[in-house]
């Protein structure tokens, strides 16, 4: 991550990361101690500036609704999918990283580069 200093992290992204880590404890794929350790690394990396913390753009919800109306019936996107992509568009991102197939399809449909 330190090789790419402009990787954005919105409050939505951070909430998603914390939820994903804690769900691994729920699913018994990680211990609470492991989760706490992973979240400390996230906090440390944020403090070190590895993630560029940005605010959640004001126009994100309106853009999310527009994306859902345009692509929802064909791509089956969920609310968080359209919010993530809308946020990237509002921030004028050139690249969109995701492990979610629906998010990737929506991002590609609106012209965002999803290649690693």
C-alpha positions in Angstrom: 0.0 0.0 0.0 2.8 2.4 0.7 3.8 2.3 -3.0 0.4 3.8 -3.9 0.1 6.9 -1.6 -3.2 8.0 -3.1 -5.5 5.2 -2.1 -8.6 6.9 -0.7 -10.5 5.7 2.4 -13.9 7.3 3.1 -15.8 6.7 6.3 -17.9 4.2 4.4 -14.8 2.3 3.4 -13.6 2.2 6.9 -16.9 1.0 8.2 -16.9 -1.8 5.6 -13.4 -2.9 6.6 -14.3 -3.0 10.3 -17.5 -4.9 9.6 -15.6 -7.4 7.4 -12.9 -8.0 10.1 -15.5 -8.5 12.9 -17.6 -10.8 10.8 -14.6 -13.1 10.5 -14.8 -13.4 14.3 -18.5 -14.2 14.1 -17.8 -16.8 11.4 -15.1 -18.3 13.6 -12.5 -17.7 10.9 -10.5 -15.3 13.2 -10.2 -14.8 16.9 -11.1 -11.5 18.6 -7.4 -11.0 19.3 -6.6 -11.4 15.6 -9.4 -9.0 14.7 -8.1 -6.4 17.2 -4.6 -6.8 15.8 -5.9 -6.3 12.2 -7.8 -3.2 13.2 -4.8 -1.8 15.0 -2.8 -2.1 11.8 -5.6 -0.3 9.9 -5.5 2.5 12.5 -1.7 2.7 12.3 -1.7 2.8 8.6 -4.3 5.5 8.6 -2.3 7.6 11.1 0.8 7.0 8.9 -1.0 8.4 5.8 -0.9 5.1 3.9 -4.6 5.6 3.3 -5.7 9.0 2.1 -8.7 9.7 4.3 -11.3 11.7 2.5 -14.8 12.9 3.4 -17.9 11.3 2.1 -18.9 13.5 -0.9 -22.2 15.3 -0.5 -23.6 14.2 -3.9 -23.0 10.5 -3.3 -26.5 9.6 -2.3 -28.1 11.4 -5.3 -25.6 9.7 -7.6 -26.2 6.4 -6.0 -29.9 6.7 -6.7 -29.2 7.6 -10.3 -26.9 4.6 -10.7 -29.5 2.3 -9.3 -32.2 3.6 -11.6 -29.9 3.2 -14.6 -28.2 -0.1 -13.8 -30.0 -1.8 -10.9 -32.4 -3.8 -13.0 -29.7 -5.2 -15.2 -26.8 -5.6 -12.8 -28.6 -6.4 -9.6 -26.6 -3.8 -7.6 -27.3 -3.4 -3.9 -27.3 -0.1 -2.0 -23.7 -0.4 -0.8 -22.6 -1.3 -4.3 -24.1 1.9 -5.8 -22.9 4.0 -2.8 -19.3 2.9 -3.3 -19.3 3.5 -7.0 -21.1 6.8 -6.6 -18.5 7.9 -4.0 -15.7 7.1 -6.4 -17.4 9.0 -9.2 -18.0 12.0 -6.9 -14.3 11.9 -5.9 -13.4 11.7 -9.6 -11.5 8.4 -9.1 -9.7 6.9 -12.1 -9.4 3.4 -10.6 -11.8 1.4 -8.5 -10.6 -1.5 -6.4 -13.1 -4.1 -5.1 -13.4 -7.8 -4.4 -17.2 -7.6 -5.1 -18.3 -8.7 -8.6 -21.4 -6.5 -8.6 -19.5 -3.4 -7.6 -16.9 -4.2 -10.3 -19.5 -4.6 -13.0 -21.2 -1.3 -12.0 -17.8 0.5 -11.8 -16.9 -0.8 -15.3 -20.3 0.2 -16.7 -19.7 3.8 -15.7 -16.1 3.8 -17.0 -14.0 3.3 -13.9 -10.8 1.2 -14.3 -11.1 -2.0 -12.1 -7.8 -3.5 -13.1 -5.3 -4.1 -10.3 
